Amino acid sequence: MPRKQSGSGPSPYQTYGEILHLAWSGLALAAAVELDLFSYIAAGKTTAEQVAEAAGASAHGTGRLLDALSGMGYLKKSGRRYKLQRTAAEHLVRGKPLYMGDATMMGKMMMAPWSMLAETVKSGRPLQADLSAEERQVFFSKLVPAIFPGGFLAASAAVKRLSAAARRRIKRILDIGAGAAAWSIPFAKALKQARVTVADYPAVTQVTRQYAERWGVGDRYDYLEGDFREVDFGDGFDLAILGHIIHGEGPDWGRRLLKRTHDALSDGGMLLIGEFVPNDERSGPALPLLFGLNMLLHTPAGDVFTMREYREWLKKAGFSKVATISAPHVSPLILATK
């Protein structure tokens, strides 16, 4: 992550680091995941030679990479032996419930498009025309497992922060663009009385079904398969979830989706939104604004939107109350009540 800025802005060394070192660290982490080094250490291979033999790699190169990972904070080195730090043990060992290795591969794939950012800024258009429905299904079915852990952790915090009375009244949940159901599975696990209805592409709901079964809640999931811009949601839901959906829809479709979601809720129903939210001046924080550039690269209308914009759109859609929830997430979650 970038160092804290001084009052005069980034230092020359910080600028140099952001140009070179951040790309290096991301690619080093991706290489370690690709070679499955963290899993080998978890299995008891603790020296560079042992890890290298398990990975089918050179001891010399493996040692260099393990040292770099120690400097990055993912490993702790003691003499010639390496030990996983907590984040690596929980999120970078293959097979762990909240494995993030797939996300490092997605990050590696994003390097090439981001190298074309100057050209995209000049044209104001994405690198390619809007994807077809078939291409979108293929893309999202690959993306959603990679981003599962972040949504799951944020939603797990959100369900705990709701009042007991609010949790008791949630019987029907609508998860729009559910992907791997990262945002609804924590609610289904915590609220045994609740059923979840998923609206997403057929190819993506195959992933949803796998994750719902894996987490032991598959018997309480129902599916509305298709493009959620067109699917009839029905009504009578107590909670609706839009987990990282609106940024890809853009302002026009995003406002329409908020209105349709409002209409699908029962009186007093709630809408939970997880998004990248910059400040009202769009001057920070850096990550939401960088994600806005990612939308510029890849979508015809996608963007990030401020809390002021969300409050305005939600009020116009008919919501009577808009609040925020603190969670382990890039931005506070938004909770709107009908």
Wavefront OBJ file of the C-alpha trace (Angstrom):
o trace
v 0.000 0.000 0.000
v 1.213 3.579 -0.612
v 2.999 5.245 2.266
v 1.249 7.983 4.191
v 1.594 11.279 2.392
v 3.153 14.329 3.960
v 1.529 17.744 3.808
v 3.437 18.466 0.599
v 2.256 15.299 -1.109
v 4.110 12.074 -1.949
v 7.876 12.102 -1.470
v 10.108 11.437 -4.486
v 10.958 8.030 -3.007
v 7.267 7.213 -2.596
v 6.637 8.195 -6.213
v 9.500 5.968 -7.344
v 8.131 3.131 -5.215
v 4.643 3.441 -6.656
v 6.021 3.366 -10.202
v 8.120 0.254 -9.654
v 7.803 -1.489 -6.310
v 4.032 -1.927 -6.104
v 3.983 -3.776 -9.416
v 6.932 -5.879 -8.257
v 5.282 -6.877 -4.985
v 2.032 -7.861 -6.676
v 3.808 -9.991 -9.253
v 6.010 -11.586 -6.577
v 2.904 -12.582 -4.632
v 1.283 -13.930 -7.795
v 4.383 -16.024 -8.537
v 4.320 -17.488 -5.013
v 0.651 -18.420 -5.404
v 1.239 -19.873 -8.864
v 4.020 -22.068 -7.421
v 1.838 -22.844 -4.343
v 4.684 -21.974 -1.977
v 2.407 -21.050 0.932
v 0.686 -24.442 0.794
v 4.011 -26.271 0.889
v 5.117 -24.309 3.949
v 1.782 -25.085 5.622
v 2.448 -28.777 4.906
v 5.744 -28.657 6.816
v 8.287 -27.706 4.138
v 10.099 -24.908 5.956
v 13.443 -24.404 4.186
v 14.022 -23.015 0.702
v 15.398 -26.387 -0.414
v 12.362 -28.292 0.848
v 9.888 -25.824 -0.655
v 11.776 -25.774 -3.950
v 11.766 -29.576 -4.231
v 8.014 -29.697 -3.578
v 7.358 -26.937 -6.124
v 9.681 -28.345 -8.775
v 11.680 -25.118 -8.744
v 15.293 -24.101 -8.193
v 16.431 -23.699 -4.599
v 18.283 -20.516 -5.556
v 15.235 -18.842 -7.088
v 12.872 -20.128 -4.400
v 15.083 -18.731 -1.662
v 15.098 -15.304 -3.297
v 11.306 -15.308 -3.574
v 10.777 -16.542 0.004
v 13.083 -13.804 1.290
v 11.075 -11.190 -0.612
v 7.834 -12.582 0.816
v 9.360 -12.270 4.282
v 10.157 -8.638 3.603
v 6.591 -8.102 2.401
v 5.226 -9.523 5.662
v 3.696 -12.797 4.416
v 6.402 -15.003 5.953
v 8.566 -14.883 9.074
v 12.154 -16.016 8.565
v 14.175 -17.533 11.389
v 17.619 -18.747 10.363
v 17.043 -20.854 7.254
v 13.407 -21.631 8.040
v 10.212 -19.872 7.003
v 6.887 -19.699 8.816
v 3.534 -18.412 7.551
v 2.253 -15.179 8.995
v -1.442 -15.145 9.877
v -2.720 -13.606 6.634
v -0.803 -16.121 4.540
v -1.964 -19.033 6.698
v -5.627 -18.050 6.478
v -5.879 -16.753 2.914
v -3.011 -18.063 0.751
v -2.970 -21.774 1.554
v -4.914 -23.690 -1.063
v -8.048 -25.322 0.313
v -8.668 -22.812 3.091
v -12.290 -21.581 3.196
v -11.280 -17.973 2.447
v -8.444 -18.684 0.011
v -7.412 -15.530 -1.886
v -4.971 -17.085 -4.321
v -7.379 -16.752 -7.231
v -7.441 -13.003 -6.642
v -3.678 -12.754 -7.106
v -4.075 -14.410 -10.495
v -6.761 -11.901 -11.457
v -4.409 -9.118 -10.388
v -1.711 -10.512 -12.650
v -4.157 -10.601 -15.557
v -5.011 -6.928 -14.984
v -1.426 -5.775 -15.497
v -1.659 -5.760 -19.302
v -4.897 -3.704 -19.555
v -3.602 -1.177 -17.016
v -0.506 -0.640 -19.168
v -2.930 0.832 -21.745
v -4.410 3.387 -19.346
v -2.918 6.427 -21.089
v -4.539 5.419 -24.367
v -7.878 4.847 -22.632
v -7.725 8.251 -20.920
v -7.060 9.860 -24.318
v -10.015 8.168 -26.009
v -12.390 8.158 -23.022
v -13.551 4.717 -24.146
v -12.915 1.226 -22.713
v -10.314 -1.022 -24.280
v -13.012 -3.094 -25.981
v -16.690 -2.769 -26.763
v -19.203 -3.917 -24.157
v -19.118 -7.686 -23.751
v -21.903 -9.887 -25.052
v -24.119 -11.727 -22.578
v -22.177 -14.939 -23.242
v -18.818 -13.218 -22.696
v -20.078 -11.598 -19.489
v -21.174 -14.970 -18.145
v -17.762 -16.492 -18.803
v -15.945 -13.517 -17.267
v -18.036 -13.315 -14.102
v -18.027 -17.071 -13.510
v -14.215 -16.802 -13.321
v -14.137 -13.544 -11.355
v -16.556 -14.289 -8.524
v -14.508 -17.037 -6.800
v -11.531 -14.654 -6.738
v -13.443 -11.896 -4.953
v -15.400 -14.167 -2.586
v -13.303 -13.655 0.589
v -13.621 -9.858 0.655
v -17.397 -9.852 0.337
v -17.787 -12.712 2.797
v -15.784 -10.941 5.520
v -17.644 -7.653 5.011
v -21.082 -9.311 5.054
v -20.152 -11.364 8.132
v -19.469 -8.102 9.967
v -22.670 -6.519 8.640
v -24.990 -9.252 9.897
v -23.470 -8.951 13.376
v -23.995 -5.198 13.402
v -27.723 -5.414 12.714
v -29.937 -5.258 15.768
v -31.501 -8.474 17.055
v -34.931 -7.169 16.037
v -33.726 -6.440 12.501
v -32.223 -9.905 12.163
v -35.418 -11.593 13.382
v -37.566 -9.942 10.731
v -35.375 -11.132 7.829
v -37.120 -14.150 6.312
v -36.565 -13.566 2.583
v -33.311 -12.285 1.054
v -32.744 -11.155 -2.544
v -29.093 -11.342 -3.685
v -28.805 -9.472 -6.993
v -25.766 -10.377 -9.090
v -24.846 -12.794 -6.335
v -21.818 -14.343 -7.984
v -20.405 -16.843 -5.471
v -22.938 -15.610 -2.867
v -20.210 -14.003 -0.772
v -22.630 -11.358 0.530
v -25.625 -13.590 1.283
v -24.006 -16.747 2.690
v -23.101 -15.042 6.006
v -26.755 -13.994 6.413
v -27.984 -17.486 5.538
v -25.563 -19.012 8.054
v -26.556 -16.603 10.829
v -30.318 -16.501 10.135
v -31.576 -20.080 10.009
v -35.123 -18.879 9.229
v -34.080 -17.045 6.042
v -34.295 -18.175 2.410
v -32.177 -16.536 -0.279
v -33.234 -15.836 -3.861
v -30.347 -15.288 -6.295
v -30.670 -13.298 -9.520
v -27.733 -13.906 -11.862
v -26.642 -15.446 -15.151
v -27.069 -19.232 -15.491
v -23.323 -19.813 -15.851
v -22.699 -17.800 -12.686
v -25.413 -19.512 -10.640
v -23.512 -22.766 -11.163
v -20.779 -21.175 -9.035
v -23.381 -19.867 -6.562
v -24.761 -23.378 -6.063
v -21.276 -24.773 -5.400
v -20.491 -22.156 -2.753
v -23.896 -22.347 -1.078
v -23.501 -26.126 -0.769
v -19.912 -25.783 0.451
v -21.046 -23.510 3.284
v -23.981 -25.726 4.236
v -26.860 -23.445 3.178
v -27.630 -24.720 -0.322
v -31.034 -26.110 0.670
v -32.259 -22.566 1.393
v -31.253 -20.996 -1.937
v -33.586 -20.362 -4.887
v -32.592 -19.038 -8.313
v -33.840 -16.486 -10.838
v -31.528 -17.195 -13.753
v -30.889 -14.537 -16.380
v -29.662 -10.980 -16.818
v -30.701 -9.158 -13.630
v -31.482 -6.085 -15.742
v -34.357 -8.099 -17.185
v -35.321 -10.673 -14.535
v -38.514 -10.005 -12.566
v -37.445 -9.968 -8.912
v -40.952 -10.313 -7.508
v -41.669 -8.657 -4.168
v -41.971 -9.203 -0.425
v -38.261 -9.430 0.382
v -37.004 -8.329 3.795
v -33.403 -7.767 2.700
v -31.856 -7.128 -0.696
v -28.121 -7.142 -1.373
v -26.114 -5.345 -4.052
v -22.533 -6.428 -3.416
v -20.220 -4.605 -5.849
v -22.849 -4.360 -8.569
v -23.649 -0.674 -9.112
v -20.142 0.376 -10.142
v -20.417 -1.865 -13.203
v -23.905 -0.646 -14.090
v -23.073 3.051 -14.273
v -25.314 5.930 -13.163
v -28.354 5.318 -15.392
v -28.728 1.574 -14.939
v -27.590 1.913 -11.328
v -30.463 4.279 -10.481
v -32.936 2.002 -12.257
v -31.646 -0.961 -10.272
v -32.074 0.880 -6.978
v -35.690 1.652 -7.863
v -36.418 -1.948 -8.885
v -34.800 -3.205 -5.691
v -36.914 -0.812 -3.614
v -40.049 -2.151 -5.282
v -39.022 -5.746 -4.515
v -38.774 -5.055 -0.771
v -41.553 -5.303 1.775
v -42.399 -2.245 3.894
v -39.525 -1.753 6.303
v -37.266 -3.935 4.159
v -33.571 -3.142 3.940
v -31.028 -2.830 1.129
v -27.346 -3.557 1.831
v -24.837 -2.075 -0.621
v -21.126 -2.866 -0.727
v -19.169 -0.534 -2.988
v -16.001 1.461 -3.592
v -17.058 4.903 -2.321
v -14.803 7.971 -2.702
v -15.356 11.111 -0.657
v -17.843 13.700 -1.894
v -15.057 15.808 -3.469
v -13.689 12.723 -5.279
v -10.235 13.550 -3.890
v -9.701 10.314 -1.922
v -9.273 7.666 -0.690
v -6.957 6.418 -3.417
v -8.291 2.861 -3.823
v -11.906 3.742 -4.766
v -10.628 6.333 -7.250
v -8.182 3.850 -8.758
v -11.051 1.408 -9.092
v -12.889 4.121 -11.010
v -10.016 4.036 -13.495
v -10.428 0.262 -13.714
v -14.049 0.844 -14.701
v -12.891 3.336 -17.337
v -10.618 0.666 -18.785
v -13.205 -2.092 -18.906
v -16.766 -0.719 -19.054
v -18.661 1.799 -21.204
v -20.399 3.518 -18.254
v -19.048 2.002 -15.023
v -17.684 4.296 -12.306
v -17.475 4.793 -8.556
v -19.996 7.046 -6.831
v -19.904 9.187 -3.713
v -21.985 8.799 -0.578
v -23.781 12.022 -1.475
v -24.796 10.482 -4.812
v -25.943 7.249 -3.180
v -28.023 9.128 -0.620
v -29.664 11.182 -3.373
v -30.363 8.154 -5.577
v -31.723 6.065 -2.703
v -34.066 8.842 -1.547
v -35.369 9.263 -5.106
v -35.892 5.493 -5.337
v -38.180 5.732 -2.286
v -35.973 4.705 0.625
v -36.789 6.566 3.833
v -33.513 6.075 5.707
v -29.883 5.720 4.632
v -27.129 4.759 7.085
v -23.622 3.292 6.942
v -22.121 0.216 8.578
v -18.464 -0.068 9.536
v -16.974 -3.318 8.228
v -13.632 -4.763 7.050
v -14.180 -3.388 3.579
v -12.653 -0.780 1.300
v -15.511 1.632 2.153
v -18.314 1.669 4.746
v -21.302 -0.438 3.722
v -24.569 1.350 2.957
v -27.834 0.246 4.590
v -31.045 1.776 3.233
v -34.503 1.142 4.685
v -37.766 1.269 2.748
l 1 2 3 4 5 6 7 8 9 10 11 12 13 14 15 16 17 18 19 20 21 22 23 24 25 26 27 28 29 30 31 32 33 34 35 36 37 38 39 40 41 42 43 44 45 46 47 48 49 50 51 52 53 54 55 56 57 58 59 60 61 62 63 64 65 66 67 68 69 70 71 72 73 74 75 76 77 78 79 80 81 82 83 84 85 86 87 88 89 90 91 92 93 94 95 96 97 98 99 100 101 102 103 104 105 106 107 108 109 110 111 112 113 114 115 116 117 118 119 120 121 122 123 124 125 126 127 128 129 130 131 132 133 134 135 136 137 138 139 140 141 142 143 144 145 146 147 148 149 150 151 152 153 154 155 156 157 158 159 160 161 162 163 164 165 166 167 168 169 170 171 172 173 174 175 176 177 178 179 180 181 182 183 184 185 186 187 188 189 190 191 192 193 194 195 196 197 198 199 200 201 202 203 204 205 206 207 208 209 210 211 212 213 214 215 216 217 218 219 220 221 222 223 224 225 226 227 228 229 230 231 232 233 234 235 236 237 238 239 240 241 242 243 244 245 246 247 248 249 250 251 252 253 254 255 256 257 258 259 260 261 262 263 264 265 266 267 268 269 270 271 272 273 274 275 276 277 278 279 280 281 282 283 284 285 286 287 288 289 290 291 292 293 294 295 296 297 298 299 300 301 302 303 304 305 306 307 308 309 310 311 312 313 314 315 316 317 318 319 320 321 322 323 324 325 326 327 328 329 330 331 332 333 334 335 336 337 338
